[in-house]
Amino acid sequence: MGHGDLEDEVRAGLQELAARIKSALPGGFGFVLLVTSAEPGAALLYVSTLDRGDVLQLMREFIATNREERIWQREMPEVELTEEFDQWWAAQLKRAGDMPVYPPTLRQWCLDAFNAGRSSA
């Protein structure tokens, strides 16, 4: 069995597992499951019921919360945080394409969530 065949087999198993996980969760809950081989350079496979952008923010918050040193604010001054958020926000607007213009309050809420993911918990 080739490496690609093995990945296809794992993907199929992930889809079956995802269906079981989803059916076991109450309404309003979502999940993401990351799977990879221990081999260097192996592909990262995942299944999720969440939007990709939400998964990325969830991962940022998880890393910030579980980081050993938990000193994001001292490592990354406010200016750097703002610059990083501005880059992220521009990417989100680009992804949205022709969607309606977002109200300024939405940007502020996203900035608050973004910074919360960087703060010590």
C-alpha positions in Angstrom: 0.0 0.0 0.0 1.5 3.4 -1.1 1.6 6.5 1.1 -1.2 8.1 -0.8 -3.4 5.0 -0.4 -2.8 5.1 3.3 -3.7 8.7 3.6 -6.9 8.0 1.6 -7.7 5.2 4.0 -7.1 7.5 7.0 -9.3 10.2 5.4 -12.1 7.7 5.0 -11.8 6.6 8.6 -11.8 10.3 9.7 -15.1 10.9 7.9 -16.7 7.9 9.6 -15.3 9.0 13.0 -16.5 12.6 12.4 -20.0 11.4 11.8 -20.0 9.5 15.1 -18.5 12.4 17.0 -21.0 14.8 15.5 -24.0 12.5 16.4 -22.7 12.2 20.0 -22.5 16.0 20.5 -25.5 18.1 21.6 -26.8 20.9 19.2 -24.7 24.0 19.2 -21.4 22.1 19.7 -18.7 21.7 17.1 -15.3 20.0 16.9 -12.1 19.8 15.1 -9.9 16.6 15.0 -6.3 16.9 13.8 -4.4 13.7 12.8 -0.9 13.2 11.5 1.7 10.5 11.3 4.8 10.8 13.6 7.0 10.8 10.4 8.7 14.1 9.6 6.9 16.0 6.9 3.8 14.0 7.2 0.5 15.5 6.0 -1.8 17.0 8.6 -5.3 15.6 8.1 -8.4 17.0 9.9 -12.1 16.9 10.1 -14.3 19.6 11.6 -17.8 20.9 11.9 -16.5 24.4 12.4 -15.6 27.0 9.8 -11.8 27.2 9.0 -11.5 30.7 10.4 -13.1 29.7 13.6 -10.8 26.7 13.9 -7.8 29.0 13.4 -9.0 31.4 16.1 -9.7 28.4 18.4 -6.1 27.1 17.9 -4.7 30.6 18.6 -6.6 30.7 21.9 -5.6 27.1 22.8 -2.0 27.9 22.2 -2.1 31.1 24.1 -3.9 29.5 27.0 -1.7 26.5 27.2 1.6 28.1 26.5 4.2 27.4 29.2 5.3 31.0 29.6 2.0 32.8 29.0 3.5 36.2 28.5 2.1 37.2 25.1 1.6 40.8 26.1 5.2 41.3 27.2 6.6 39.4 24.2 4.5 41.2 21.6 3.9 44.9 22.4 0.5 46.4 21.6 1.8 47.8 18.3 2.8 44.4 17.1 -0.5 42.9 18.2 -2.4 45.5 16.2 -0.2 45.0 13.1 -0.8 41.2 13.3 -4.5 41.7 13.7 -4.6 44.1 10.8 -3.0 41.5 8.6 -5.5 38.9 9.8 -8.5 41.2 9.3 -7.3 42.1 5.7 -7.1 38.4 4.9 -10.6 37.8 6.3 -12.0 40.6 4.2 -10.3 39.2 1.1 -11.8 35.8 1.8 -15.2 37.4 2.1 -15.0 38.8 -1.4 -18.2 40.6 -2.4 -19.9 40.2 0.9 -21.5 43.3 2.5 -19.3 45.7 4.4 -19.0 44.7 8.0 -20.0 47.2 10.7 -17.1 48.7 12.7 -18.4 46.9 15.8 -17.7 43.5 14.2 -14.1 44.5 13.6 -13.8 45.6 17.3 -15.3 42.3 18.5 -12.9 40.4 16.4 -10.0 42.5 17.7 -11.1 41.8 21.2 -11.3 38.0 20.6 -7.9 38.1 18.7 -6.2 39.8 21.7 -7.9 37.5 24.2 -6.3 34.6 22.4 -3.0 36.3 23.0 -3.4 37.1 26.6 -2.5 35.0 29.5 -5.4 32.9 30.8 
